[in-house]
Amino acid sequence: MSGSTARRTWVAAFVATFICLWAGNQFTPLLLLYKQNHGYADVTVSIFLGAYVVGLVPGLLFAARLSDRYGRRPLMFVALTTGLLASVTLIMGMWGPLWVIVGRVLAGLSVAIASATGSSWLKELSQPPFDTKAAPLEGAQRASLAVTLGSLLGAGVAGTIAQVTSWGEWLPYSLHLTISLLGLVLLPFSPDTVSPPRVHGQSEPRRNRDRPRARDTTLGMRVLTAPWLFIAASIIYGYLPVLLGPHTAGLGIAYATLLSTVFLLAAAATQPLVKRHLLLPRRGVRLGLLVMAAGLFLAAAAAGLSSVWIGVASAAVSGVGFGIGLVSELAIVQRSADVGTLAARTGVFYALAFSGFIAPTIVAMIARAVPVGIVIVSVASVALLTALFIPRTRQDAAQVDSTSTLL
């Protein structure tokens, strides 16, 4: 298979995943807009952010298993159409908070299916026989870039529209509807990598029936580490802009967009470096957590001092940690899974990771009784302790030689 053909096989899967993550993150910089236009309280706005998780977690757990059985492309079609419905529902959000909550749940479901299925699909399309030239961690990098860049442009476009026009509650979603149609047109151009069962009652894809399933030895670590990816992200570019909005001289939405953009640009720029220089994925998980903890300490300082510039610094630092952590976590998941369990294990990882979106709601509730800076310092301290106590296992030592030769 030629290099150009190999590129064509994964591009449509990348675009579909990118579009679904656009759907999930376009709402985030608009939180302040909804607060300003409708007078919602901080807790209500945080509930809008957290409603995302209601669609995310079950979607990740169930869609991933369906993808491992019935194929990647049918599930990605569902993801794109669900994201389309989410944008339609969010357009109706100008008429009441219930529409916003339902739209956020649907957006979470779209992102859930795309994260588990799209990441698995990209990994499989980044190896023989589909791509004979990709490096061993190319699939993890492509998946993490689709997630990061989709989130980046979704937030950047929506926030810019909301700041410079009066159409922020409907135009961003309308643009997403347009690119969703493009994704549906392109979807058939990536080949499916899982053959669905052809015999009624067959429990898994034919090509995987006789392959023993590898035991997942990394789940315990992921329970501790994966949620921090989106605890950091949701606090930095979901909650911090709401806190600092009154100190932005009337540019609160632009500031929210700036934090999202800085965070996700830092993450995207960091990810290719991880593939080249990281000696061991678990080491990358620890490093990512340490950097995210540093970013959260800066966020606490920004909240305590009401400093918008320290807030920008916290976004940049946390974004670097997010980029390191996401690629490293995905690399560990992809190494621990066989073909028949890849999407399911990827789904479990993302379910754990996206559970971090409830953090702003919890922080906002505690901040009613405790200064918010102290609350965020406490969160950062727990992240730091988690990073310091990630255990080194025999599996790590066994992988050092093989990993260092691949990167």
N, C-alpha and C positions, 0 to 999 in steps of 0.2 A: 504493500500500500504506500503510495507516494506521500510526501510531506503535506502537499496541498490537500489531498484527499483526507488525510488524517485530521487536518485542521477543520475541514468541513464537517466531519462527523461529530465533533464536540461543540461547535459554535452554536448550533440551534439549542442544544441542552443548556449551554451557558446563558444564552439570551433568555430562555424561559425562566431559569432560576433567577436571573437578574431582575426580570419584570415582576416576579412575585415578591421579591424582597423590596422592590420599589413600592409595591402596594402596602407592605407592612410598615415602612418607615416614613411615608409621606405625611402621616398624621403628626409625627412627633414635634416638629417645629411649629405646628399650628395650635399647640396646647394653649399658649398665651393668647392667641387670637380668640379661641373659644371663651377663655376666661374674660377677656375684655368685652367681647360682643354680647355675651349672655350673663355675665356676672357670676359665673360658677366659682365655688370655693376651691381652695388648693386641694382639699381632699377629693372633691368631685373630679377635678382635672386629673388627679393621680389615679382615680378609679378608671377613667377613660384609658389611661396608659396601661393599667393592670388588666383591663378586660381582654386585652390582646392574649393573655396567658390562657384564658378560658377556651379559646379556639386552638391555641398552640399545643398544649400538652396532650389532649386526646388525639388531635390530628397527627402529631408526631408518632405516637405509640401505635395507632391503628393503621394509618396510611403506609407507614414503613413496611409493616408486615404484608399488606396487600401488594405493595410494590415488589417485594421479594417473591411473591407468588405469581402475580399477573402481569408484571412487566413495568418498566419505568415510564414509557410514553403515555399509557392511559392515565396513570396517576398525575403526570405533569399536565395533562389536558384538564383534569379536575382542578388542579392547583390554579391554573390560569383563569378558568371560568369562575372559580370561587373568588379570586382576587378582583375580577371584573364586577361580580355582584357586591363585593365589599365597597368598591368605589361608588356604585350606584346608591347603596344604602347610606354611605357617608354624605353624599350630596343632599340627601333628605335630612341630615343632621341639623340643618339650620332651623328645623321645625321642632326640635326637642332632643333632650339628652338620650332618650331610649334608642333613637335611630343611630346616634353616635356609638353607643355601647354595642348594638347589634353589628354595626359596620366594623367595629374593632374586633369583635369575635370572629367574623368572617375573614377579616384580614389576617388574623392569627392562624386560622385554619389554612388559608392559602400559603402562608409562609411556612407552616408546619410541613405540609405535603412537599413543598418545593425544597425545603432544607434537607429533609431526609432522603427523598427520592432524587432530587437534582444533584446533591452532593455524591450520592452513590453512583448515579449515572455518569457524572463527569469523571469519577475515579475509574470506572470501567472503560470509558471511552478514551482514557489516557494511558492505556496499556495495550499490548498485543491482544488480538489481531487488529484492533481499530487504530492504534497509534504505536508504531514500532520505534519511534524516536523520542518519545517523552521520557523524562527522568522519572525515577521511582516515586518521588513525592510530587510530581506534576499534578496529579489528580487532586490532592489535598490543597495545593496552591490555587488551582483553577476554581475549585469549589469555594474556598474562602474568599477569593476575589469576586466571584459572582455575588456572594452574600454581602460583602463589604461595599462594592461599587453600586449594587442595586440600592442598598440602604443610603449610600451617599447621594446619589442623584435624586432619589425619591424625596429625601429631606431637603436637598439644596433647591430643587425646582419648586417644591411646594412653599418653602419658606420665602423664597425670593418673590414669588407671585403674591403671597399674602402681604409682604412688606410694601410692595410698590403699587399694588392695585387694591380695589375693594372687592375682588372676586375670590378671595382666599378660601371661602367655604364651599366652592364648587369647581373652579377652574382646574386646580391641581388634580382632582379626581377625574375630571373629564379628559385631561391629557393621559392619565394612566389608562383609561378605557381605550384610547387610541393605540397605545403601544401594546396593550394586551391583545388586540386584534392582530398586530404584527407577529406577536409571539405564537399565536394559534396557527398562523399561516406557515411559519418557519418550522414548527414542531416536527412535522414528518421528515425533515431532512437529517435528523439524528437517528441512527438505527437503535432499535431496542436491544438491550443486552441480556434480557431475561426472557426465556421461552416459556410462555404460560402452559399449564398442564392441558393436554389434549384429551385425557381420559377422565370421565366423570369420577370424582372421588379421589383423584390423585392429590396427595397432600402438599406437594411442592414441585417446582420446575423439574422437568425430566432430566435435564443435564446435571442436576444437583442431588438426585436421589441417593446415589451410592457414595457420596462424599461425606465423611464424618465431619461434624460441626465442631469447630475449635471452641474450647472453653474460654470464656471471657475472663481474663485475669486482671483487668484494669478497671472494672466497674466501680470498685470501692474508691479508687483515686478520683474517678470522674464525679462521683457524688459530692466529694469535697471541693473539687476545683472548678468544674464546668459552670456552676451558677454564677461565679464571679465575673465571667465575661460580660453578662448582661446586667448584673448588679452595677458594675462600673459604668457600662454604657447608659443605662436608664437614669442613673443619678446624674451623670455628667451632662448628657444632652437632652434629658427629659425633665429632670427636676430642678437642676441648677438654674436654667434660664428662667423658670417661674420665680425662683427666689431672688434673682438679680434683675429681673425685668424692671422694677421701679427705679433702678440706678442706671438705665441705659439711655436716658434722655429721649424717651419716646421711640426708641428703636428696638424694642423688646423682641419683636419677631425676627428682625435682622440678626439680633444677637443670638437667638435660639438657632437660627440657620447657621450662623458662624460656628457655634460650638459643635453642631452636628458635622459640619463640613470639615473642621479642623480634626476632630476625633477620627472620622472615617478616612480622611486623606492620610493621616498619620498611620492608621491601620493598614491601608492599602499599600502605602509606600514601604512599610516594614515587611510585609509578607514575602516578597521575593527574596529578601535578604535572609529570612529564616531558612528557606530551602537550601541556600548556598552555604550558610555558616553554622547552622545549628548542629551540634555533634550528637545530640540525643533528644528525641521528642520530649521525654519527661523533664529533662533539663530546661527545655523551652517552656514547659508548663510552669515550672517554678519561677523562671525569669519573668514570664509574662505576669504572673501574680504579683511579684515584687514591684514591677513597674506600675501595674494598675493600683496597687496599694499606695505608691508614691503619688499617683495622680489623684487618688481620693483624699489624701492628706492635703494636697493643694486645693481641692474642692472645698474642704472644710475651712481652710484659710480664706478662700474667696467668699464663702457664705458668712463667716464671722466678721470679716473686714469689709463686706459689701463691695468687693473689688472685681470689676468685670475683667480686668486684664489677668489677674491670677486665675480667674475662671477659664480664660483662653489657654493659659499654660497648663491647667489641669486637664483640659481636653486633649491637648497635644501629647502629654505624657501618658495619659490613660489610653489613648488611641494606639500608641506604640505597644503598650502592654497587651492590648486586645489583639493586635495583629500577630504578635508572637504567640500568644496563648491559643488563638483559634487554629492556626496552621498546625501547631504542635498537638493539640487535642485531636484534630481530625486525622493526623498521621498515625496516632496511637490507635484510634478506632479502626482505621482502614487496615492496619497491620494485624489487628486481633480478630478480624472477621473473615469468613470465607464468603464465596459468592452468594450462597443461599441465605446468609444472615446479615449481609452488609447494610442494607437499608434499615433493617430492624435495629441494629446496634447504633447506626448513625442517628436514627430517630430517638433512641434512648438518650444519646449524648445531647442532642438539641433540646429534648424535653427538660433535661437537667439545666442546660445553659439558659434557655429562655425563661425558666422559672424565676430568674433574677429580675424580670420585669416587675415583679410585685414589690421590689425594694422601695421605690418612691412612695408607694401607698403606705407602707409600714413606717418609713422615715417621717412622712408628713403627719401621721397619727401620733408618733412619739414626740415630734417636735411641738405638739400642743402643750406639752408639760416640761420639755427639756430643750435648751437652746439647740438650734439645728446644727450649729457647728460642732457641738459636742457629740451629737448623734452620728454625724458623718465621720468624725474622728474615731468613734467606736467601731463603725463599719470598717474603716481603713485598717484599724488595729487587728481586727479578726482576719482580714485578708492577708496581712503581713504574717500573722501566726500560722495561717494555713500554708502559706508558701514555705515557711521555715521548717514545717513538719511533714512535708511530702516525703514519704519513705523511698529509699532506693531499694530496688528488688533485684533478684538474680536475673530476671528477664532483662532488666536494663543492661547489666554487665554483659549478657550474652549478645545484646544487640549493638554494642558500641562499635565493634570492628566492622560489622556489615553496614551499619548506618553511616559511619565515617567514610566508607568507600563509595557510598551512593550519592552523597551530597556534594 
